[in-house]
């Protein structure tokens, strides 16, 4: 009996985290469910995770991407501290994506800290799934990386039209 083409495909591992004191987790759970439904393994830290525990979990679990849900307004501090902690643990190259209510004026600052993409409250789930899948899949050197920041009216290169 021939094997299905996906029988041995790699299953991406994603760490979803809710740093700080923010207690609103519905968005994080919706994203985690969408990633899981797309065939990814999702590890959820639960509410009120600390930066050291997020970084340690990411390294210990061997995840491919860290997703942060931040609604507290502390996104700059959280992302800066997480990047420093990941570097300290030898995981500086681990991609980080962020979701939440984050002012667009802060997106370039987050990109400068290594955040690969910011997702707002109205981001379609398929867009999140496609981008995370793109981050994990092996890269063809001729393929162009999608921009971290999409301006109004700009087509997302990862979207399937």
Secondary structure, 3 states (H helix, E strand, C coil): CCCCCCCCCCCCEEEEECECCCCCCHHHHHHHHHHHHCCCEEEECCCCECHHHHHHHHHHHCCCEEEEECCCCCHHHHHHHHHHHHHHCCCCCCEEEEECCCCHHHHHHHHHCCEEEEECCCCCHHHHHHHHHHHHCCCCCCCCCCCCCCCCCCCCCCCCC
